[in-house]
Amino acid sequence: MTVNPNDHWSVAGSAAYIDPREHEPLHRLELSALHVAGGWSTSFVWGANVPTDTRRVLNTALIQTNIELDARNTIFGRAEYVTRTADDLSRVGSVSEEIPVSALALGYARRLREVRGVDASLGARGDMDFVPEQLRLFYGSRTPVGFIVYLRLRPGPMMEPMNR
């Protein structure tokens, strides 16, 4: 179900029963809230998987925000928290049954120009993950970091359809 109380907010929720062939059946719950005001947009998303055999609640939550400083410059950030099982991480027998992991990301993108209907932007994003001590061996640190510089190409704004 989705509710849009005004032009700036959208709130949604869902529930499902999933019976995949390769894993145990589970219930999935999801809630989200999106807010847009001018060039600033923020999303909050929460979800949970509840396997029917254990009834353990495996949470996922994130908050993400984008701020368009002007027509060419955007900064963005994201904070994320997840609980995964050892099976999800392919680490059965080597780590605890449930493992919390979180991450922060911050980035910047600059729109370069549009050429022949293709919009180009150059961006950079830095990430830092936070893993429990028992995963240090696999990641080399409790706070592994990453950085990427990228070129994004996407179709430019679509032309208005012609009236017939």
N, C-alpha and C positions, 0 to 999 in steps of 0.2 A: 504494500500500500504506500502510496506517495501523497503527500499533502504539500501544497504550495500556498502558504498563508498570505504571501504578498510577493511583489516583484523581486525581493532580495533574498528570500528564504525558500528552501525546499527541504523537506524532512521525509525520510522513507524508512520503511521497515519491512522485513520479510522473514518467513520461517519455512523450512523445507525438511522433508525426510529424504535422504539420499541412500540408495542401496547399490553401491558400486560392486563390480564383480571381484576386483582384486583386494578390497579391504572390507572391514566390518561396516555394516550400515551405521549411519549417524544422522543426528538432527543438526541442522544449520540454522542459526539465528543471525540476523543482520539488522543494524540500525545505522542511519547516516543523516547528517545535517550539512547542508551546503549554504553558504552565505556569499553574496556578491554585492559589492557596493562600489560603483565607479570602476577603477582599475584594480581593485583588491578583491580577491576571491579566497575563501577558506573552506576546507572540507574537514569534517570529523567523521570517521568511519569506525564502527565497532562490529566485530563479528565473533561468533563462537561456534566451534564444532563440538558436538557432544556425542561421542561414540556410544551406541546402544549397549555394548557389552560392559563398559566400565562406568559410564555416566560421568566421566571426568569432563570438566568444562575447559576447553582449550581456547583461550581468548586471543584475539588480534585487535589492536587498536592503532589508529593513526590520526594525526592531524597534519594537514598540508596547507600551505598558503602560498599564493602568488601575488606579487605586487608589481603592477605595470607602472614604472616611474614616469614614462612618457611613451610615445608611439614606437620607440626603438629599444628601450631598456627595461628589463624585467629581472627582479630578484625572486627567488623561491626557496622554500624550506620545507622540511618534512621531519616529523618525529614519529617513530613506529615502535610498537611493543608487540611481541608474539610469544605464545607458549607453544612449543612443539614437543612431540614425543621423540624418543630415541629412534623409533621406526621411521618417523618423518625425516630425520637427519641421517638415516642409514648408519646409526651408531649403536644398535641394539647390543647389549652386554658390556659396552664400554663406558656408558654414561647413565645418569639417572633416567628414570622413565619419562619425566616431564622436565623440560628445559626452557627457562625464560631467556629471550634474546631481544635486545632493543637496538635502535639505530637512529642517528641524526644525519641529516643531509642539508647542505646549503649550496645554492648555486646562483649563477647570473647568466643571462642570455642577452645578446645584442642583435637586433634585426639589422642585417646588412643591406639588402636590397631585393627587389623582385626583378627577375629576368625571364622574359618569355613565359609568364604565368607560373614561375616557380619562386617561392619566397625562401630566402636563405638567412639563417641566423648562426652566429658563432656563440658557443656557450662553454661554461666550465661548471663542474659540480664536485664538491668534496663530501666524503662520507666518513662517518666513524661509527663502528658497531661496538656494542657492549655485550660481551659473552661471559658466562659463568666460568669460574676457575677450571671446571672439568673439561671445558672446550679449548682451553689455552693451547694444549698440545696440537690440536688440529688447525688452529688459526695462527699460532705463533705469538699471540698476544691476547690479553683480555679486551683490548681496544684496537682491533685492526682498523686501519684507515685506507682510504682509496681516493683517487683524484682522477678526473677525466676531463679532457677538452674535446669538444665535438662540434661538428658542422651539421646543422639540421636543414634539410631541404623538404619542402612540402608545397602542395598546390597553393597558389595565391588565392585571394578572394574570388569567389565565383561571380560571373557576370549575371546581372539581372535578366530573367527570362523575358523574351520579347512578347508583347501583347499581340494576340491574334485577332 
